[in-house]
Structures are given as C-alpha cells and as structure tokens.
Amino acid sequence: MLKTTKHLLLVLMITLFTWQPAIAKANPDDYKVILTLNDGTVINGFLKGDIMGDKIKVSEKFKGKGKRYATTDIKSLVFPPTESDQQELTFVPVMVYDFCELTGKKPKSPRLLMKVYETERMIGYISPAEDFSFTPTMMSYWNSTKYYYYVKGEKRAYAYWKIIVHAKVIGLKKMLKNRFKRFPFVQDYIDSKAFDSKEFFNHPEILMPVVDDALKSGNCAAEEE
C-alpha cells in the first residue's frame, strides 16, 4: 500500500494552493526543493506554484519572484525531508496520456510524477491533481491525487484514476474497465469478487500489481499510437 505520509500530503497541498495567504505564511522549509536540470545544473530553492503543468516556478529565495523551468529541461524535482517527516519525495518528467473527465488527451510536454511502485515490467506513478465542487454561487477547490501506470518501453504513462473528494462515483467498474481496455485480465479482475470498491477508493494503487500480473501473463494489447 502507498504510505501517505504527512510530507506527501503537505506537498500535494502546497503544489495546489501556494497562492493562498494562509499557506504563504507557512514554514519556508516546507517549500524547499532541489531542482536538477538535464544539463547538470542544481538549484536549491523554493517552489512558487503548482507542478501540474508543463512548467514550474522556483525561486532561490523564499520571497523571491522565481524563474520558470520547462519540464522538458528538468531531470528531477526533489522535496527534501522535513522536521516532521523524514521522507524525501522525488518527481520526474514523464510523458502521459491523461483523461480529462470523459475525454483523453496527450500533452506534448512531460508532467512531473512520483514513482510509488515498480517491477521489471512497469512503474506506477502519482501526481498532484485538483478536484472541485460548485454551486450556483460558489466553487470550491480541493487537493487530490492522480494515479498512472507506465509499461516499460512504451511512450507514455496512462492515468487511470483521480481521487474524487466531494462526489459520488456512479458506474465505477464501467469507468475503470474503459481505462483498462488494453488489459482484459484487469477488466476481469474489476468484475470479480476480489475487487473491493471501498478498498480501491482508499488505495487506488491496488490496481498497479494487477496491471503487472496482466503484463506478466501477456494478456494485454499494444500501446495505442
């Protein structure tokens, strides 16, 4: 199971809500990052915004304006351990196939993802994401997490789930089976009694070993171009 530490939760929150005054007054150490570029340059600084797009902003001073760096120029982004949690978090650029609710999209630039699972056949990643709810008079944003699988040797990591904070999911199995249509083995698992939707909601990473089993058995289709 993925260990959701205080540091990971803090990073997910920071990368979404650094613009909020309450967060901006937080401990500067919580925003520290070590940015390594492809040319070997290492920048010790502070994150100045989210890491969900094709650029990030890092400043060498906590209250500095910062400089933007394209994910194509980044080798890694590390959040060093904090006083409350000694876990180091490392994000790397990965090309992805994302879902935009019901429609898929292939960003032209990589996104920063964190590895949480790996075998000789595949890698499981997560990344910060946002969830929102709205009424006729107000819209609220929440920090969330997106989950991906990557088959080694392929071009992209595929998103298969985003934690939904304030909504009920209708047709969960149908949705997941569509996102794993390359893997009849995984689809059969989702339809089986072994699949526990409550456990999946709490730990979406439980499908990563199932994807690996599908790859091991050879019961899968080739990556779509």
N, C-alpha and C positions, 0 to 999 in steps of 0.2 A: 504493500500500500504506500502511496505517496505520503510522506511526512509533511504535513502543512505546519511549518514552524512559525513562530512569531515574526521572524525575519522575512520569510516568504510573504506572509500576509501584509507586512509593512511595505515591502517592495511593490506588491500589487496595488496597494492603496496609493503610494507615492507616485507611481507612474501614471496614475489616472487623475489625481487630484492635487497636483503641486500648485495649481493656481489658486486654491482656496486659502484665504487669510489664516485660518486656523492651522492648516498644515504647514504653511510657510513659516510659522513661528516654531516649528518643531526643532528638535536637536539636529544641528548640521551634520553630525556623524551619520544620521540615518540616510542622508542624501549622497554620501560619499560613493564614488565609483572609480574604477580603474579601467580606462578605455584604451584598448590596444588596436592600432590601425594595421592594415595589411603591409605597410612599409616598415613596420617595426616600431613606430612612434608609440610611446606610452604616455598617457595623460592621466594624472591623478587629479580628480576634480569633483564636481557636484552636478548631479542630474538636475536639469532645469525644465523638464517637461515629460511627456509620456514617451514610451518606447514602442508604440503600436504601429507607427507608420514607417516610411522609408528613410526618415531622418530622425536623429536625436540631437538634443542640445545639451552641451556640457560646458560648465564654467570652471576655471581654475580657482575661483573664489566663490564662496557661498552666495554672496550678494552680487556677484558679477553678472554681466549681460549674457555671457556664454557664446559659444560658437556651434554652428550646426554641422553635423557629420552625417554623410550618407551611409546607409547600411552596406552599400557596395564597397565602401572603403574601410569597413570595420572587420576586425578579426574576432574580437570578443569584448564584452562589457561585463565587468565583474562588480558585484556588490560585496565588499569585504565584510567580515564578521562584525557584529555589533556587541556592545556590552551585555545585552540581554540574550543574545543568541549567537553562538559561535559558527553557525552555518554560513559558508561562502556560497553565493549564488552567481552562476555564470550563464550569460546569454550569448548565443552565437547567431550569425546571419544564416538563414535557411530560406530557400525558395519554397513558396507554399501554394497550395490550391485551397482557397478559402471558400466558405459558404457565407453568403450574405442573406441570412434567413433562408429563403427558398431557392435562391439563385447562386450558382457558383461563380467564382472569379479567380483569375490568375494574375496576381500583382506582378509587375515587370521587375520589381526590385525585391530583394530578400527582406524577411521580417526577423526580428530578434526573438529567438525561442530558447527555452531552458530544457536541457535533457533531463528526463526523470526515469527513463527505462532504456535498456539496451541489451540486445543479443547479437549473435553473429549475423542475423538476417535483417534486423530492423532497429529503429530508435523511436522512442516515444518522447514527445515534447509537450511543454505547456507554454503559454504566454499570457500576459495581462490582457484583459478584454474589458469591455464595458457593457453593462446591462442597464435598461432604463424602463421606467413605467411612467404613464402620463394620464392626466385627467383633463377635462376641458379647460382648467385654469392653471395647471402646474405640471411640469415634467421633472422627474427625479432620476438621477444617475447613480449607479452602484458599481463598485468594483467587482469584477468577475474573472474567470479563468477559462481559457480556450485550450482544447486538447487536440493533439495531432499524432498521426503515425507516419513514419517515413521508412520505406523499404529501401534498404541499401542498394545503391547502384541506379536508383531512379532519379528523376529530375526534381521532384518536389515532395514536400511533406503535405499530407492531407488532413485538414481539420475535420473532426467528426463530432465535436460537442463543445458547447459553451454553457457554463453553469448559469442557470436561469434563476435569478434571485427572488423575484416577486411575481411569479406567474405559474400557472399550472400547465403542464405539457400534455397535450392531447395527441394520441397516436404516437407514443414514444417508440414502440417497436417498429412501426412502419417508417418513421423518420430515420432511425438508426440503420435499418436494413437498406434504405436507399443510399445512405452514406457509405455502406459497406457492400455495395452491389458487386464489386470485384471479387468478393470473398463469400462464396456460398457456405463455406464452413462457418464463418462468423454469423451469417444470417440464420443458419440452423441453430447456432448456439443462442441467439437472441430469441428465437421461437421456442426454445426448450425450457424445461422446468428449472434448469440450472441457472438461468438468467434471473437475477433478482433486481427489479427496477429500483427498489429502495436503496440497495447497496450501490447500484450504479450512480444514483443521484449523489450519494455521499462520496463515492470514489470512482469517477469516470475512467480512471486509469485501469480498471479491472479488465477492460477490453483489449489492452495492449498485449498481454500474454496470449489472448485468443487469436489475435492477428498473427502473432509469431507462430502459433500452432498451425494456422492455415498455411503460412509460408513454408513451414517445415514439411507439411503433408503435400504441398504442391497444388492444393485446392484453391487456386486463385487465378484471376485473369491479369493480363499485362496492363501496365500503366497506360492511361489514355493520353494521346498526344495533344 
